[in-house]
Amino acid sequence: MSTRSAPEPPPASRPGRALTPWRASLLVAERELTSQLRSKAFLISLGVIVTVVLGGILLMSAAGSSEAEDSRVAVVGLSEPQLESLDDLPLSAEPADTRSQALDQLDGGSVEAVITSRGESPTGLHVIGRDSVPIGIVTMLSEQPTTETLRDSEDQGAMRFLIPFGFGLVFIMLAIGSGTIIQQNTIQEKQSRVVEILLSAISARSLLVGKVLGNTAMAIGQAAVIAGATALGLTLTGQTDLLGVLSAPMLWFVLFFLPGFVLVAAMYAAGASLVSRQEDSGPVMLPTMMVVMLPYFLVLFFSQNELVMRVASYVPFTAPVAMPVRLYFDEVAWFEPVAAMVGLIACAGLVMMLAARIYSRSLLRTGQRVPLRSALASDPL
């Protein structure tokens, strides 16, 4: 996101209407939303994200389709029942008039094997390879026991990586992107003294709440757009079964993201209020960056560790990613998402109260970085 000039103060309330704290917060939230929607950098970055999501799904589908291409074989001398037995296999059967013609196709490389009939074979079929026995085709034709899995997914290993990676990546991108905007705006307002004008009209707490509300709404909107792009990509590639399985976890992800982002946004605003220059924000914002990145790396590296994922789904900082991942793999009881959500909302509320205390005691203090202990102990603005 490009650095923008300091935004204008919120407009005054209409004549005869008192500017209550809640109305002041809504005006600030509206200002945050409109300023971002008018930003070309924001619109371009959102377009890039949607393009990457759609392109990634289409490319993965194309790669999967090419890998699943049927094996080409020539068939000769097979009875009608034997030909019908090949219909359900991933084979592209090309009938040949004579055995010699089938062998010529095999020698020329146009087919991978020749399938013919032989009475002494256990299956009644005989497979001819060119340079070596085509083990894959032989395995298809062999008599094997029936099988089943506990889950419907045919590629649990890949999903154990892709689902945590996807949820974690969306969380980290949106949290850092929107959080950085809050950080930049707060520091700019202190540098340009715009904050003094703002605080002459509204309270510091209303300003904080408005910033968090506006950027949370924007982040949720981006999450919804990404979810829509994912649904569109899966529909276009015919992966409606996967879309059906993903729908509930994606909805839970958006629901968990809401208080999760409020928690992160409050930390970004409180940290930014302690400094007056962008150059000084690095050490102050480091703890918040760690909180944002923790869920991503935790679910990525421990997605197959049941104990770690269960604990992470209840820890407020990691629950927005860990719980939707567990929901996708159907590893939770019905009450667990509700319990985790209650804990996350309670933690977000406490962090918001603490952030409001820091924010209201640091905004007008320019120059040197404000120590955290000093911000907590000083009088509010």
C-alpha positions, 0 to 999 in steps of 0.5 A: 500500500502506498503512503497517503497524505493525512486524511481530512478530519471527520465532517461535523454533525448536522445542525441540531444533532449531537456528535455522540461518541458512537456517531463520531466513531462511525464518521471516522470509520466512513472516512477510513473506508472511503479513503481506501476505496479511492486508493488505486494502490488498494484496488490494484492489490485486491485485483492482484490477490483475486487474480492469484487465487483464480489463477492458482485454482485454474492452474492446479486443476489443469495440472491435476487433469494432465496427471490424470490423463487416461493410459492409451492401450490397444485391445484385440481379441477381447469378448464383449464382457471383457471390453465392458470390464475396461470401461470403468478403468482410466484407460483409453482403449483403441480396438485393433483388427489384428494382433499384428496391427496392435503390436505395430501400434505398441512398437510405434509408441502410439499406445502404452500396452496391448491388451488381449485375451488368454484363457490361462490368465486368472483374469482372462486378460493378457498384457503386452508391454514394449520395453518393460511390463506396464505395472500401472496397467497391470495393477488396474487389471488385477483382482484387488480387495475392496477398499474404503477410507474414513474420509471422502477426500482422495488426497488427504496429504495434499489437503493437510498442507493446502488448507492450512496454507490457504487459511493462514495466508489469507489471514496474514495478508489481510491482517498485515495489509490493513494493520499497516494502513492503521499504523501509517495513518496514525503516525501520519496524523501525529506527524502532521498535527492533524490529530490535534484537530481531530481530538478537538472534535472527537475523543481519542477513544472514538477515533480509535474505535472508528479506525478499527471499525472501518479497517475491520469492515474493509478486511472482512470485505476483502475476505469475502471477495477472496472467498467468492473468487475461490468459489468461482474458481472451484465452480469453473473447474468442476470441483463442486464437491470440494466447494461444498466441503469448503463452504462451512469452514470458509464461513467459520473463517470469516466469522473468526476473522472478525474478532481476530482482526479487531484484536490485531487492529487494536494492537496496531493502533496502540503501537503506532500511537507510541511513536511519531515517525515511521522510522521508529515504528519497527521495534514497537510493532514487532510484537504485533507482527509476531502475533499476526504471523504466529497462526500462519506458521503454527498451522503450516508446520503443526497441521497434522499434530492433533494436540497442537491444533486442538490447543491452538484452536482455543488460543485467541491469537491462533484460533481464527486459522486453527479452528477453521482448519480443524472444521474442514477435517471434521475434527471438532465437536459441535460446541468447540467453535462456539467456545473458541469464538466466545474466548476470542471475542472476550480477548478482543474486548480486553485488548481493545480496552487496553489499546484504548488506554494506551492510544488516548494517553499517547496521541498528543505526545510527539518527539521521542517514543512514548514508553509503554509504562508511561502511556499506561500511567499517564492521564488520558487526553 
